[in-house]
Amino acid sequence: MSDQWDVIIVGAGVGGLTAAAMLVKAGLHVLVLERNPHPGGTAYVYKRKGYTFPMGPLGFSTPSIVKDALSELDGGDLKLLQIQYRIKAFDLDIPLSFPFPRMIEELSRLFTSEGKAVKQFFKDMEEIVSAMKFPGIDPNRSILEKASEQSALEYLSSLVKDWRLRRVLGSIGTHEPYSSLPLLAAMWNLMAKEGIWYPMGGMRSLCERLVHAVIGRQENHPGVGEIRLGTEVKEIRVEKGRALGVIIKDGMRIDSEAVISNADYKTTFINLTDSKTIPDGWNRAVLNAKQTQSIFQVCLGVDASRVDLPSFNEADRLIYKPSQGDFAEEMDWNADEIHPEALASRELEVSLLSKNDKTLCPEGTEVIVIRTEADYSHFTKYRPDWGKRLPEYQDYKMRLGRALVNEVENLIPRLEKAILIMDIATPLTFEEQGGRSGGAVAGWSWDYEDCQDYLPRELVRTPIKGLYMAGYQAFSTLFMGGVPTAMESGKRAAQAVLKGAGPVEKITIPVN
């Protein structure tokens, strides 16, 4: 049994839904197939006992990309709130969402002997990002090449004497910036100039807009769109170098003129496509590609009357580092178990999601999310098969989660006794529910060496005719990730389909 469509899209993530909506608007018949019982992909949110918890991004930068795409699809606007960040660590309380002049003023006041170093740091951050857009005249000694000669850690250690200031300047983002000075510069500039934004109603409202654009049957959408949830694609059919549709898990064949995969690269080319149809070099690149770390997450619904939240008076999100000493200690993820207090001693991101969005929780309660980086491979021993867990898994992740809660009580007094519901996610959860291979939260681990051409990386086309990619790994503009990247990739994938863009043989992704 089979049916026929113009385009089949594998995965109802932000990139896939954006591509589908664009193609429906252009008059095509589009079928979106999603393994999970919900749309959203990495932007998925879920409900527990009246609380809405995230399984993906808590905000995004470059909001113009998101707003422009939605406006093109349905003519509507998107109400956004800018997220205010602060770092609370080492007896310091410092805002991180200010423009560079304010940051220089604030840090120079707190670190009186480091004023010169502070000014130099932000001058360097601006110059490095400018060089990303406009390479130096002398390609052999450009600012970017100089920046690539040392890690962020080496740079900060040579510039700053006070270890607390080194920690503050290196705190933007997660542990990833410590390996790349250009990445640290890019993230500081995004924070100061673009900001991080949260859509009113959360990521759920964004996904609902995209779903409606696919299946809403509006006048400006002359095509036909359908989304089938709980439908797992087993294989992308390829014959004579061309994608001809898919085979779903129950064996049904669905034919199409083109396929867009919103699954990530590893899932698409390792699990869904016959390796014989793909060049060896492409397969090797995908298999060995560097990815960002995953995370360990604790979601809490708490009684607002029993918890103290003054730490969030001036911020929505806190970067908190409880332990003393210079830079993060290395975690032995190869151990059978890591000590819960060791995980809790690392850099934590603590968000009061309900501060500006009361739709996330029942009246009189709050939603708090605690995140920290975690190693995917450490948790795989607890999964005998996809979707299954060993009995000791629940106990282990609960001990880790309670350690994070206990540590965060230094920020939020009485937190533990105020908890009404606690839900914990590991890298396994982010892989299975969010559709991220290895639970990678930010796609490819781009660094300077991967971006020497200073140009956006578009990975929409593949070596298979009629097979295109969308999603957080399919496009990159020098470290810009998340929702804007996914939406832009979906738009470009749709354009490639409409143009009949041909295949490519060379892949340009970062490899180990």
C-alpha positions as CSV (number, residue, x, y, z in Angstrom):
1,M,0.0,0.0,0.0
2,S,1.3,3.5,-0.8
3,D,0.2,7.1,-1.3
4,Q,1.8,10.0,-3.3
5,W,2.9,13.5,-2.2
6,D,5.0,16.3,-3.6
7,V,7.2,16.4,-0.6
8,I,7.6,14.2,2.5
9,I,9.2,15.8,5.6
10,V,10.7,13.5,8.2
11,G,10.3,15.1,11.6
12,A,8.0,17.9,12.8
13,G,10.7,20.0,14.4
14,V,11.0,23.8,13.9
15,G,13.0,23.3,10.7
16,G,10.7,20.7,9.3
17,L,7.5,22.6,10.1
18,T,9.0,25.8,8.6
19,A,9.9,24.0,5.4
20,A,6.5,22.4,5.2
21,A,4.7,25.7,5.7
22,M,6.7,27.4,3.0
23,L,6.0,24.6,0.6
24,V,2.3,24.5,1.3
25,K,2.2,28.3,0.8
26,A,3.8,27.7,-2.6
27,G,1.0,25.3,-3.6
28,L,2.6,21.8,-2.9
29,H,1.1,18.8,-1.3
30,V,3.3,18.2,1.8
31,L,3.2,15.3,4.3
32,V,5.1,15.7,7.7
33,L,5.8,12.4,9.5
34,E,6.8,12.6,13.2
35,R,7.8,9.7,15.4
36,N,6.7,11.3,18.6
37,P,3.1,12.0,19.6
38,H,3.8,15.7,19.5
39,P,5.3,18.3,17.1
40,G,8.1,20.6,18.0
41,G,11.3,18.4,17.8
42,T,14.0,20.1,19.9
43,A,11.5,22.9,20.8
44,Y,9.2,20.3,22.4
45,V,7.5,21.2,25.7
46,Y,5.5,18.7,27.7
47,K,3.0,18.8,30.6
48,R,3.2,17.2,34.0
49,K,0.2,17.6,36.4
50,G,-0.6,21.1,35.1
51,Y,3.0,22.2,34.6
52,T,4.6,22.9,31.3
53,F,8.3,21.9,31.1
54,P,10.8,22.4,28.3
55,M,12.8,19.7,26.4
56,G,14.7,22.2,24.3
57,P,15.7,25.8,24.0
58,L,14.7,28.3,26.7
59,G,15.1,31.2,24.4
60,F,16.9,32.3,21.2
61,S,19.0,35.1,19.8
62,T,18.6,36.9,16.5
63,P,14.8,37.3,16.9
64,S,14.5,39.1,13.5
65,I,15.0,35.8,11.7
66,V,12.1,34.2,13.7
67,K,9.8,37.1,13.4
68,D,10.4,37.6,9.6
69,A,9.8,33.9,8.9
70,L,6.5,33.9,10.8
71,S,5.4,37.1,9.2
72,E,6.1,35.7,5.8
73,L,4.0,32.6,6.6
74,D,1.0,34.0,8.3
75,G,1.4,37.8,8.4
76,G,1.3,37.9,12.2
77,D,3.8,39.3,14.8
78,L,5.5,37.5,17.6
79,K,5.6,39.0,21.1
80,L,8.9,38.5,22.7
81,L,10.5,39.2,26.1
82,Q,14.2,39.7,26.5
83,I,15.7,37.4,29.1
84,Q,17.9,39.1,31.7
85,Y,21.0,37.1,32.8
86,R,23.1,37.4,35.9
87,I,26.0,35.5,37.3
88,K,25.9,34.6,40.9
89,A,29.1,33.0,42.1
90,F,32.1,33.6,44.3
91,D,30.2,36.2,46.4
92,L,29.6,38.2,43.2
93,D,26.3,39.2,41.6
94,I,26.9,40.6,38.1
95,P,24.5,41.3,35.2
96,L,25.4,39.7,31.9
97,S,22.8,41.2,29.6
98,F,24.2,44.7,29.3
99,P,25.9,46.3,26.3
100,F,29.7,46.3,26.4
101,P,30.1,49.8,27.8
102,R,27.9,48.9,30.8
103,M,29.7,45.6,31.3
104,I,33.1,47.4,31.3
105,E,31.8,49.9,33.9
106,E,30.3,47.2,36.1
107,L,33.3,44.9,36.0
108,S,35.8,47.7,36.5
109,R,33.9,48.8,39.6
110,L,34.0,45.3,41.1
111,F,37.5,44.5,40.0
112,T,39.3,47.8,40.6
113,S,42.8,46.5,39.8
114,E,41.6,44.8,36.5
115,G,40.1,47.8,34.7
116,K,42.7,47.8,31.9
117,A,42.2,44.0,31.4
118,V,38.4,44.4,31.3
119,K,38.6,47.1,28.6
120,Q,41.1,45.0,26.6
121,F,38.8,41.9,26.8
122,F,35.7,43.6,25.4
123,K,37.8,45.4,22.7
124,D,39.2,42.0,21.7
125,M,35.7,40.4,21.7
126,E,34.4,43.1,19.3
127,E,37.5,42.9,17.0
128,I,37.3,39.1,16.7
129,V,33.6,39.1,15.8
130,S,34.3,41.9,13.2
131,A,37.0,39.8,11.8
132,M,34.6,36.9,11.4
133,K,32.5,39.1,9.1
134,F,35.4,41.0,7.5
135,P,38.6,39.0,7.4
136,G,41.9,40.9,8.0
137,I,43.9,42.3,5.1
138,D,46.8,40.1,5.8
139,P,45.4,36.6,5.8
140,N,48.5,35.1,7.4
141,R,48.2,37.3,10.5
142,S,44.6,38.2,10.7
143,I,42.9,38.8,14.1
144,L,41.0,35.5,13.7
145,E,44.2,33.6,13.1
146,K,45.8,35.1,16.1
147,A,42.7,34.3,18.2
148,S,42.9,30.7,17.0
149,E,46.4,30.2,18.3
150,Q,45.2,30.0,21.9
151,S,42.2,28.6,23.6
152,A,39.7,30.9,25.5
153,L,41.2,29.5,28.8
154,E,44.8,30.4,27.7
155,Y,43.7,33.8,26.6
156,L,41.9,34.6,29.8
157,S,44.7,33.3,31.9
158,S,47.2,35.5,30.2
159,L,45.0,38.6,30.4
160,V,43.4,38.5,33.8
161,K,45.0,38.0,37.2
162,D,41.9,37.6,39.4
163,W,40.5,34.1,39.0
164,R,37.0,35.2,39.8
165,L,37.1,37.7,36.9
166,R,38.4,34.9,34.6
167,R,35.4,32.8,35.6
168,V,33.0,35.6,34.9
169,L,34.4,36.4,31.5
170,G,34.4,32.8,30.6
171,S,30.9,32.1,31.8
172,I,28.9,33.0,28.7
173,G,27.3,29.9,27.3
174,T,28.3,26.5,28.7
175,H,31.6,24.7,29.0
176,E,32.0,24.9,25.2
177,P,33.6,28.4,25.0
178,Y,36.7,27.2,26.9
179,S,37.9,25.5,23.8
180,S,37.5,28.3,21.3
181,L,38.2,32.0,21.7
182,P,36.2,33.0,18.6
183,L,33.3,31.1,20.0
184,L,33.5,33.0,23.3
185,A,33.7,36.3,21.4
186,A,30.6,35.4,19.3
187,M,28.6,34.4,22.3
188,W,29.5,37.6,24.2
189,N,28.5,39.7,21.2
190,L,25.2,37.8,20.8
191,M,24.4,38.4,24.5
192,A,25.2,42.1,24.4
193,K,24.0,43.1,21.0
194,E,21.2,40.7,20.0
195,G,20.1,39.5,23.5
196,I,18.3,36.3,24.3
197,W,14.5,36.3,23.8
198,Y,11.6,34.3,25.0
199,P,8.3,34.0,23.0
200,M,5.2,34.7,25.1
201,G,3.5,31.4,25.7
202,G,6.9,29.6,25.3
203,M,8.2,27.5,22.5
204,R,4.8,25.8,22.4
205,S,3.2,29.0,21.0
206,L,5.9,29.2,18.3
207,C,5.3,25.5,17.3
208,E,1.5,26.0,17.2
209,R,1.9,28.9,14.8
210,L,4.0,26.7,12.5
211,V,1.6,23.8,12.7
212,H,-1.3,26.1,11.8
213,A,0.7,27.4,8.9
214,V,1.0,23.8,7.6
215,I,-2.5,22.5,8.1
216,G,-4.6,25.7,8.6
217,R,-6.0,25.8,5.0
218,Q,-5.5,29.6,4.9
219,E,-6.0,31.6,1.7
220,N,-2.3,32.3,1.4
221,H,-1.6,28.6,1.7
222,P,-2.9,27.1,-1.6
223,G,-1.2,23.8,-1.1
224,V,-2.2,20.9,1.1
225,G,-0.4,20.0,4.3
226,E,-0.8,17.1,6.6
227,I,1.0,16.1,9.8
228,R,1.0,12.5,11.0
229,L,2.1,12.1,14.6
230,G,3.2,8.8,16.1
231,T,4.5,7.7,12.7
232,E,8.1,6.6,12.6
233,V,10.0,6.5,9.4
234,K,12.0,3.3,9.0
235,E,13.8,4.2,5.7
236,I,14.3,6.9,3.2
237,R,13.8,5.2,-0.2
238,V,16.7,5.9,-2.6
239,E,16.9,4.4,-6.1
240,K,19.5,5.3,-8.7
241,G,20.7,8.2,-6.6
242,R,17.3,9.8,-6.1
243,A,15.0,10.0,-3.1
244,L,11.6,8.6,-3.9
245,G,9.8,8.7,-0.6
246,V,9.9,6.7,2.7
247,I,9.0,3.5,4.3
248,I,7.4,3.8,7.7
249,K,7.8,1.4,10.5
250,D,4.7,-0.7,9.7
251,G,6.0,-1.3,6.2
252,M,3.8,1.1,4.3
253,R,5.5,2.9,1.4
254,I,4.8,6.5,0.9
255,D,6.0,8.0,-2.4
256,S,7.1,11.6,-3.1
257,E,9.0,13.8,-5.5
258,A,11.3,15.0,-2.8
259,V,12.2,14.3,0.8
260,I,13.3,16.8,3.5
261,S,14.8,15.2,6.6
262,N,14.4,17.2,9.8
263,A,16.1,14.4,11.7
264,D,19.8,15.3,12.5
265,Y,22.6,14.2,10.2
266,K,23.6,11.1,12.1
267,T,20.1,9.8,12.3
268,T,19.4,10.6,8.6
269,F,22.5,9.0,7.1
270,I,23.4,6.3,9.6
271,N,19.9,5.0,10.5
272,L,17.5,6.0,7.7
273,T,19.5,5.8,4.5
274,D,21.3,2.8,2.9
275,S,25.0,3.5,3.2
276,K,25.5,2.1,-0.3
277,T,23.6,5.1,-1.7
278,I,26.0,7.6,-0.1
279,P,29.7,8.4,-0.9
280,D,32.1,6.9,1.6
281,G,33.6,10.3,2.4
282,W,30.2,11.7,3.3
283,N,29.4,8.8,5.6
284,R,32.8,9.0,7.4
285,A,32.3,12.8,7.9
286,V,28.9,12.3,9.5
287,L,30.1,9.4,11.6
288,N,33.1,11.4,13.0
289,A,31.4,14.8,13.2
290,K,32.0,16.8,16.4
291,Q,28.9,17.6,18.4
292,T,28.2,19.8,21.4
293,Q,27.7,18.3,24.8
294,S,24.3,17.2,26.2
295,I,22.7,18.4,29.5
296,F,21.3,17.1,32.7
297,Q,18.0,18.9,33.5
298,V,15.8,19.2,36.6
299,C,12.4,20.7,36.1
300,L,10.5,21.8,39.3
301,G,7.0,22.9,40.0
302,V,7.1,24.7,43.3
303,D,4.7,26.3,45.8
304,A,5.3,30.1,45.4
305,S,4.2,30.8,49.0
306,R,6.9,28.5,50.4
307,V,9.9,29.5,48.4
308,D,12.1,32.7,48.5
309,L,13.0,34.1,45.1
310,P,14.8,37.5,45.6
311,S,17.7,36.2,43.5
312,F,15.4,36.7,40.5
313,N,14.4,40.3,41.2
314,E,16.7,41.6,38.5
315,A,17.0,38.5,36.3
316,D,15.1,35.7,34.7
317,R,18.1,33.3,34.4
318,L,21.1,32.9,36.6
319,I,24.5,31.4,35.9
320,Y,25.6,29.9,39.2
321,K,28.9,28.3,40.1
322,P,29.0,27.1,43.7
323,S,32.5,25.7,43.9
324,Q,35.6,27.8,44.6
325,G,38.7,27.8,42.5
326,D,39.8,28.6,39.0
327,F,37.7,27.1,36.2
328,A,35.6,24.0,36.2
329,E,37.0,20.8,37.5
330,E,37.2,17.9,35.0
331,M,34.5,15.4,35.6
332,D,35.4,11.7,35.4
333,W,32.5,10.6,33.1
334,N,34.2,7.2,32.6
335,A,33.4,6.2,36.2
336,D,30.6,3.8,36.8
337,E,28.8,6.6,38.7
338,I,29.7,10.2,39.3
339,H,29.3,11.6,42.8
340,P,26.1,13.7,42.9
341,E,27.9,16.5,44.7
342,A,30.5,16.6,42.0
343,L,27.9,17.3,39.4
344,A,26.3,19.9,41.6
345,S,29.6,21.7,42.0
346,R,29.7,22.6,38.3
347,E,28.4,25.6,36.5
348,L,24.6,25.6,36.8
349,E,22.0,27.5,34.8
350,V,18.9,28.2,36.9
351,S,15.8,29.7,35.2
352,L,12.6,31.0,36.7
353,L,10.6,30.3,33.6
354,S,7.3,31.4,35.1
355,K,8.5,34.9,36.1
356,N,7.0,36.4,32.9
357,D,4.9,33.5,31.7
358,K,2.2,32.3,34.1
359,T,0.7,30.0,31.5
360,L,3.3,27.4,32.4
361,C,2.0,26.6,35.8
362,P,-1.1,26.6,38.1
363,E,-1.9,29.7,40.0
364,G,0.2,30.2,43.1
365,T,3.1,28.1,41.8
366,E,6.3,28.6,39.8
367,V,8.4,26.7,37.3
368,I,12.1,26.5,37.9
369,V,14.6,24.7,35.6
370,I,18.1,23.7,36.5
371,R,20.6,22.7,33.8
372,T,24.2,21.7,33.6
373,E,26.4,19.9,31.0
374,A,26.5,16.2,31.0
375,D,28.2,13.5,29.0
376,Y,26.0,11.3,26.8
377,S,28.1,8.2,26.8
378,H,28.1,8.0,30.6
379,F,24.3,7.4,30.6
380,T,24.1,4.9,27.7
381,K,24.9,1.9,30.0
382,Y,21.5,2.5,31.6
383,R,19.6,1.9,28.2
384,P,19.5,-1.7,27.1
385,D,17.3,-0.7,24.2
386,W,15.7,2.4,22.7
387,G,13.1,3.9,25.1
388,K,14.0,1.4,27.9
389,R,16.0,1.9,31.1
390,L,17.7,-0.3,33.6
391,P,16.0,-0.3,37.1
392,E,18.9,1.5,38.7
393,Y,18.6,4.4,36.2
394,Q,15.7,6.1,38.1
395,D,17.4,6.0,41.4
396,Y,20.7,7.3,40.0
397,K,19.2,10.3,38.1
398,M,17.1,11.1,41.2
399,R,20.2,11.3,43.4
400,L,21.9,13.5,40.9
401,G,18.8,15.7,40.6
402,R,18.4,16.1,44.4
403,A,22.1,17.1,44.6
404,L,21.5,20.0,42.2
405,V,18.4,21.0,44.1
406,N,20.3,21.0,47.4
407,E,23.0,23.2,45.9
408,V,20.5,25.6,44.4
409,E,19.0,26.2,47.8
410,N,21.9,28.5,48.3
411,L,20.3,30.7,45.7
412,I,16.7,29.8,46.5
413,P,16.2,29.3,50.2
414,R,13.6,26.6,51.2
415,L,13.5,25.3,47.7
416,E,13.4,21.6,48.5
417,K,10.4,21.8,50.9
418,A,8.5,23.9,48.3
419,I,8.7,21.3,45.5
420,L,5.3,20.0,44.3
421,I,6.7,18.1,41.3
422,M,10.2,17.2,40.1
423,D,10.9,15.9,36.6
424,I,14.5,14.9,35.6
425,A,15.9,14.5,32.1
426,T,19.3,13.1,31.1
427,P,21.1,13.1,27.8
428,L,19.1,9.9,26.9
429,T,15.9,11.9,27.3
430,F,17.1,14.7,25.0
431,E,18.1,12.1,22.4
432,E,14.8,10.2,22.4
433,Q,12.3,13.0,23.0
434,G,14.2,15.9,21.3
435,G,15.5,13.9,18.3
436,R,19.2,14.8,19.0
437,S,21.8,12.1,18.3
438,G,24.0,11.8,21.4
439,G,21.7,14.3,23.1
440,A,23.7,17.2,21.5
441,V,21.9,20.4,22.5
442,A,23.4,22.8,20.0
443,G,24.3,20.7,17.0
444,W,27.8,20.8,15.5
445,S,30.6,21.9,17.7
446,W,31.8,24.7,15.5
447,D,35.1,26.4,16.2
448,Y,37.5,28.7,14.3
449,E,39.1,25.9,12.3
450,D,35.7,24.9,11.0
451,C,34.9,28.4,9.9
452,Q,38.0,29.7,8.1
453,D,36.0,30.8,5.1
454,Y,34.1,33.2,7.3
455,L,30.9,32.3,5.5
456,P,27.6,30.7,6.6
457,R,27.6,26.9,6.4
458,E,24.6,25.7,4.4
459,L,24.2,21.9,4.7
460,V,20.8,21.7,3.1
461,R,21.7,19.7,0.0
462,T,23.0,16.1,0.2
463,P,24.6,13.7,-2.3
464,I,21.2,12.2,-3.0
465,K,19.1,13.9,-5.6
466,G,15.8,15.1,-4.1
467,L,16.9,14.6,-0.5
468,Y,17.4,17.8,1.5
469,M,18.1,18.6,5.2
470,A,16.5,21.0,7.6
471,G,17.1,21.6,11.3
472,Y,19.7,22.8,13.7
473,Q,22.5,21.0,12.0
474,A,21.7,22.1,8.4
475,F,22.7,25.7,8.6
476,S,25.2,27.8,10.6
477,T,26.1,31.4,10.6
478,L,29.3,31.4,12.7
479,F,28.0,29.9,15.9
480,M,24.4,31.1,15.6
481,G,22.3,28.1,16.7
482,G,18.9,27.2,18.0
483,V,15.5,28.2,16.8
484,P,16.6,30.9,14.2
485,T,19.1,28.5,12.6
486,A,16.4,25.8,12.4
487,M,13.9,28.2,10.8
488,E,16.4,29.5,8.3
489,S,17.4,26.0,7.4
490,G,13.7,25.1,6.8
491,K,13.3,28.1,4.6
492,R,16.4,27.3,2.6
493,A,15.4,23.6,2.3
494,A,12.0,24.7,0.9
495,Q,13.7,27.0,-1.6
496,A,16.0,24.2,-2.7
497,V,13.0,22.0,-3.4
498,L,11.2,24.7,-5.4
499,K,14.3,25.4,-7.4
500,G,15.0,21.7,-7.9
501,A,18.5,22.2,-6.6
502,G,20.9,19.4,-7.4
503,P,22.9,17.2,-5.2
504,V,26.3,17.9,-3.7
505,E,29.2,15.5,-3.2
506,K,31.3,17.4,-0.7
507,I,30.3,17.8,3.0
508,T,31.7,20.5,5.2
509,I,31.0,19.7,8.8
510,P,33.4,19.7,11.7
511,V,35.1,16.3,12.3
512,N,37.2,15.0,15.2
